[in-house]
Amino acid sequence: MMQKDIIVVGGGIAGLTAALSLAHSGQAVLLLEKNESCGGLMSTFFRDGFRFEAGARALVNAGLVKPLIKEFALDVELLPNPITLGIEDRMLTIDGEESLDQYADLLKYLYPESKIEVDRIIHSIHDVIKNMKVLYGVNSPLFAKRNKNILIMLPELVAWLVKLMRTLYRINKMDTPFEEHLSLLADNQSLKDIIGQHFFRKTPVFFALSYFALYNDYLYPKGGVGALIDKLVEAIRERGGEVRYQTKITRVDAQDKRLTDSNGNEYQYRKMIWAGDLKTLYAITNDEKMGKQALARFTKKKRAVLSHKGAESVYSVFLALDIHPAFFLEKASGHLFYTPDRKGLGTIHTQELQALLQRWEPLDKEELFAWLDRFCRYNTFEISIPVLRDSAAAPTGKTGMIVSVLFDYELTCRISARGWYDEFKIRFTEQIISTISASLYPGMKDQVLFSFSTTPHSIHERVGSSEGSIVGWSFEEQIPVVTSMFNMGGSVKTELPDIYAAGKWVYSPAGGPTAIMTGRIAAKHCKS
């Protein structure tokens, strides 16, 4: 049996942050990752000379990524990652908050009958951004390199904390679903769709409408998102930490402080950080030796965690194109959110999807593909072109592209159960390519060197994320973890002795910055 003072399970950004924080402070730490490499939903891969992102297309700084890199002296170069918003043939590349007025002009051009409604929405976005500025684009002194003289740092820390507490108070008053908020401001469904249909259903309004400020907070590491992951792993090892791949934990004996992997190997720990899927932790934990009260608390939490689902996942198409990058640069930046039709989805992805699932068994395959065609035509796509940010991301004169759209995990599973999975991937990929080629990039579909796709099912299989979710829990039902920023510090605690959790599943709403923050908080608990 291997013994280690602290074990971190899961090599995503949360687990890596936790392990590096511990190793940096001199702790004996072992990180166990079930795949052959770290990164999880933040990783990069290559195919025939083209670089693609397997998860996040870029990093959101949010006052955390830059301090993380600086504190641990990581050799990572961050490149600009300008965001473009596109609707039909209209493109707007975001350049600070002043672009919000240009966005208003764009919406008024598209929906001239709704100019007053546009003004209301833009005013609301301004208010949300004003309240969120302390979180976005400002380096948190709590995660910067400490000055040895605390008195020098204290004024900055106090000022930041005052701003933070004021922001948290206001955020707690803006936790209603963004759909409900927009409905108070406008009646035009197409207008509301264009603004919000690329967000996960029922996303809190403070999170969704603050994204306009967040667009300028995106960064792209030279070498891809995976370059940061590689440097984190390297830094852990340089500080004496150990990283083991292809080690899947299949049993947790919390009372004995023992882990067992799929090969029967056992690991003894003093403290443990679970930075993987939260459902897995509660599903594989042995409760036989728990006392009556501890068992009751654990069972209650386990029931809540296992009965809830993750938010929608994504369907992604990866393309290698025999087209010079200059062609794409003429249209937009290398990272854009594009909607080919101003009509918007309407009820296609809500009521119509639910009706489709309810009458699933007698459903004809062609009905599904007809629905997918409309789902594709009126949707909003996230398009990433790495070579427009880093020229080394594709062979000379060629372009790699990733096109993603929100997609339902349950629908994917049902398609697979009916035996339609392979055909679905082929036809939906063709629909996406044709839609983008017919609107944004004319003729693109005739210059495809190769293409492949991933589905919510693929993400679930590769990363182990429940329901293939990329942002943690669904906002459509009660969330079984901490949702108040006032209590983020307590989000890492579990009902198990000396076990802490970190990552996108322990706090909601979640993302890369949340994973970094919780990884750091969990590490602090383990140092004591």
N, C-alpha and C positions, 0 to 999 in steps of 0.2 A: 504494500500500500504506500502510495506517495503521500508525503505530508508537506503541506505548504501553509504558511501563516494566513495568507489571503488568496482566495481563488476568485477570479472573474470569469463568468460563463457568458460567452457571446462576444464576438469580435467586430461588432458594428461600431459606429462612432461613439456611442455611449460607453461600451465596454472598453474601448481603446483609451478614451479620455480618463476613465476611472483607473485603469491599469497604469497609465503613464503618470497620473497624479500620485499614485501610491509608490511606484518605483522611484520617482523623482525625490520622494521624501525618505527614501531608504528602506521602504517596506519590502519584504519578500513576497512577491506576487507572481501568480501563475494565471495566464489567460488561456482558456480553452475555447476553441472555435471548431464547430462541427464541419465546416466546409474546408476546402483546400487553400483558401485565402481569406483574409479579413475584409471587412467593408460592409457586408450585408447590402443595405439599400443605398450605400455610397461606394460604388466600385466601378472600375473601368476595365474594358477588355478590348482586344484587337481581333480583327478578322481581315485577312488578305491586305494588310497595310492600312486599314481604316480603324480609327479609334472610336469606340462608342462608350457611352455611360450606361451601366446596367441599372442604375437607380436614379438618384438625383442628378439632374442635368447640370447643376451648378450649386454653389454654396450660398446660403444666406448668412451674412455676417452677424447681424443682430447684436453687435457689441460683444461677440463671443469668439468668433473664428480668428480674427486678427490677434486678439489678446492670447488665445491659445497658442498660436504659432509663435508669437513673440516670447511668451513666458518660457517655452521649452526650446527656444532657438531652433525651430524646425526650418530646414532649408526648402521652403516652399514659396514659389513666386506666384502671386495672385494677379491675374489678368482682368481687365475690365469685362463686364458681362452685360452690355446694354440690352434692355428689354424693349421689344416692339409690340404694340397692340394693333392688330389688323382686323378690319371688317370689310368684306368684299374687296374692293380695289383701293381702299383707304388705309394708309399706314401711319402710325404715330410712334416714333421712338422716344421713350421716356427720358427726359433730361431734367430731373428735379421736380419739385412740386408745381413749378410754373407750367409744366406740361398738363396739369389738371385742367387748366382753362382751355387748352387746345383739345383735350379730350371732350370737354363740354361742347366745343364747337363741332367736333366730329359727330357726337351724338345728336346734336340739333340738326345737322345736315341730313343724317339718316332718318331722324324722326321729327320732322318740322312741326308736326301737330302736337308734339309733347315738350315744347321748349320750357314751359314752366315746371314740368315734372323733372326735366333734366337739371334745372337750376336747384331744385329741392335736393336732388340726389347728390349733386356736386357739393352743395353746402354741407350736407351730412358727412360726406367723405372728408372734407376739410376739418370738420370737428373731430372726427375719429383720429385723423392723422395728428392733429394737435395734441391729443391725449396720449398718443403712442410714441411720440418722438423720443421720449426718454429710453425706450426699449430698442428702437431701430436706429442704427447708424451711430450710436454712442457707445464707446467702449466702457464696459462695466468695471469699476475699480475693484470689485470683488473678484474679478477674474484676470486682473492684470498682475504683472510681476510686482511683488511686494517691495516697498522701500524699507530698508532696515529701520529707519526712524518713523515710527507710527505717527508721531506728532506732525510730520510733514504731510503724510497721506490723509490725516484725519479730516481736515476741512473739505477736501474733495469728496471723501467718502460720505460725510454727513450731508453735504449738499445733494449728492446723487441719491442717497436714501430718502431724503425728503421728497424729491421729485418722483422717485419710484413709488413711494407709498401713496402719493396723490394720484399717480397714474393707475395704480392697482385699484384704488377706490372707484375711479371712473370706469375702469374696465369692467368691474363687477356689475355696473349698472348697464352694460352694453352686451349682455350675454344671451340675448334673444336670437333666434335664427335669422340670418340675413334676409331670407325670403319674406318673413313677416315684416321686417323693418322696411324693405323696399316697397312692400304693398301699402304701407302707410304713406309712402311718398309718391307713388305713381300707380296708374291703372294700366298703362300700356305694357302688356305682357312681353312683347318682343323686346322693348327697351330693358325691362327687368332681366330677361334672359341674357341679353348681350353683356350685361354688367356682371351677372353672377353665375351663369351656367357652367363655368369651368371650376367652380368651387364645389367641395363636397357638400352633399345635401345637409341642410340645417346647420351649416357652419356658423358659429357665433358672429354677430355683426361686427364686433370690434376687431376680429381676426380677418374677416373677409374684406371689409371696406378700408382697412389700413394697408391693404396690399399695394396701393398706389405709391405709398412711401417706401414700401419694401422692394419695389422693382429696382430702385437705385441702390439697393443694399446687396444685390447679387454679385458674386465674384466667381471667377473660373480659374482653378489652379493650372498652371502650366504643366502639361502632361496629363491633364484630366483630373477628375475628382479623386480617382484612385491614387494619384500622386501624394495627396495629403495622407491617405490611409497608409501607404507604404512608409512614409516618414514617421508616422506615429508608431508603427510596429518597430521600425528601426530604433527610435528613441527609447522605447520600452526595453529593448534588448541591451542597448548601450548602458542603461542604468541598472542592469542586473536582473530585470524582469524576464520571465520566460513566456513564450507564446507557442502553443501546440495546436496544430491543425488536425482536421479529420478526427476530432474527438467529440462525439455526440453524447451528452449526458442523458441517461435514460432513467435514473433513479436518484432521488434526494432523500437521505435519511437525516432530517433536521435535528432530531434529538441526539444523534450520534455524531453530528457534523461530518457526514460522509457523503461523497458523491460516487456514483458508479456510471461508467460509460458503456457504450454498446458492445465493447469487446470484453466486458467484465472487469476492467481495471478500476481500482478504487482510489479515491483521493480524500485525504483528511485535511480539514481546514479549521482555522480559528474563527475567521469571518469570511462571508461569501457575498459576492455581488452577482445577482442574476440580471444580465443585460440582454436577455433573449426574449422570446415570446412569453408573455405572462401566463397565458393559458397553459402552456407546456409546464411551467413551474408548478402550478397547482395540480395539474393532471398526474405528474410523475412523483410528487412528494408522498412519502410513506408516512401515514398518520398513526401507525399502530402503537407507538410509545408515548403519544401525547397525553397529557393530563386532561381531565374532564373539561375544565374551562378553556384550556388552550385548544382542545379539539373543537369545541363549540365555535370559538372565534375563527379558527381555520376553515371549518366546514361552511360557515356563513359566507366568508370571503370567497372560498372556492366556488360555491354555488353561484354567487354574483358574477364572478369572472367568467366562468365557463358558459353561462347562459346568455352572455352578451356577445355582440359581433363587432368586427372591425368595419371601418368606413369603406366606401367603394374603393376598388382597386383601379388599375389602368391596363389598357391594351396598348402595346407599343409596336410600331413597325420600324425596323432598322433597314436603311437603304444605302447602297453604294451606287453613286451616280457618275456617269461619264460626262460630267459637266464642270466647267471651270468655276471655282468659288465666286469669281467676279459677277457671274450671272445672278447669284443669290444676293450678293451684297447690294446690287442695284435695287433690290426690292425691299429689304429690311435687314435688321441686325441678325446675329447668329442665334438669338433666343427670342422666340415670339409666341404670342398667344393669338391664334388666327381663327376667325369665324367666317366661313365662305358665304353665308346668307344672313342678312339682317333680320329675317323672320324669327330666328331662334328656335329652340327645341319645343317650347310650349309644354305640353303634357307627355311628349314622346318618351322621356326618360323617367317619368313618374307614374301617372295613372295608366298610361298605355303599357308600360313595362309590367306593372303589377297585374294588369288584365292578361297580358301574355303569359305570365307565370301561373296564374290561376287556372287557365284553360290549357295547360301545357301538354298533357297526355294526348289529346286528340289533335294537337296543333300540327299543321302541315309544315314541312321544312321550308317551303317557298314563302309561307307567311312570315317565318322568322327572318328570312333574307330580305323580304320587302320592308319589314320593320327596321332592320339594320341599315338599309339603304337610306331611309328617312333620318334615322338616328345619326348617320354619318353626314348627310347633306347639310343639316342645320346645327351641327355641334360646334364646339370650340376645341381647337387642337393646340397642344403645346408642341412647338417645333424647335428642335435644337440642331444647330449646325456647328459642331466643334471646330472645324477648320477656319471659320470666320473669327474665332477667338484665338486660336493657336494654329499657326500654319503647318505645324508638324502632325496634325491630326488626320491627314489623308495624303495619299500619293499626289505628286505634282499634277495639277490640272484636273484632279478629281475632287469629289465632294461626298462626305458621309452625312447622313441625316437621320434623326430620330423623330418620329411623329407619334404622339401619345394622345389618348383620349380616355376620360374616366369610363370605367366599365364595371359591371356588376358581377361579383364572384359567383353568386348563386346561379345566375343565368349561364355562366361558363360551365359550371358543374352539370347543369341539366343538359346542356348541349353535348357534353362529353358522354353522359349516361345514355343519350339517344344514339350514340355512334356517329355524330355529326362533327366532332371536334376538328378533325383534319380539314374537312371541306370548309368548315366555318372559318378557320384560320386563313385558308387560301382566298376565299371569297371576300372576307372582311378586309384583308390586307389589300386586295385589288381595289375594293371600294374606296379605301382611304387614299391610296395612291392616285386613283382616278379623280377623286374629289379635289385633292391638292393640285394636281396637274391641270385640271380644267379651270381652276380659279386663280391660285396664287402664282404658280410656276408653270406657265404654258409649255407643253411638250415634255415635261419631266418624265412622264411614264415611259416614254420611248427611249430613255437613256439610262435605264436601270441595269446596272451590272449584276447585282444580286440583291435579294431582300429576304428577310426572315422576321418573325414576330414573337412576342411574348404576351401571355395572357395573365389574368389574375391567378389562374391555376398554376402557371409557370412560376410566378412569384412565390406562391405558397410552397411549392415543391423545392425551389432553390434556396429561399431564405428561411423558410419555416414560419413565416408571418401568417397568423390566423386570417382566413378569408383573403389572403393575398394583400392585406391592407398595407398602405405605405405611410399612413399618418395615424395609426392607432385606432382608437374606438370610434364607432359610428356616432354621429351627433343626433341620430334620429330617435334614440331612446336614452333612458337614464344611463349615465356613464358610471362604471363601477370603481373608478379611481378618483383621485383628487382633481378638481377642476377650478379651484380658487387659487389665484396667484399668491394670496396671503398665506397659503399653506403649502407652497411648492416644496419647502424644506422638509415637510413631513411626507411628501409623496413617495419617497424611496423606502419608507419603512414597510415591513411586512408582518404577518402574524407569526412568523417563524423566528426562532432565536438566532441572533447574529447573522441573519440573512437580509440583505437590502436588494432592492430592485432599481434598475435604471433603464432609460430609453423611452421610446415613443409610447409604450403601453402604460407607464406609471403616472402620467399626467396628461391632461387634455385641455386645450388643443395642443397638438404636438407637431414636431418637425425636427430638423437637424439641430437648431439651437436648444430646443428642449432636451434633446438627447445629450448634448454636451453638458448642459446645466445639471441634469440629474446624475450624470456620470460623475461629475465633480462633487456634487453633494454626497452621493453614496460613498465616494472615496474618503471624504472627511469623516463620515461616521466610522469607517473602518480603521482610521488612524488612532482613534481613541481607545 
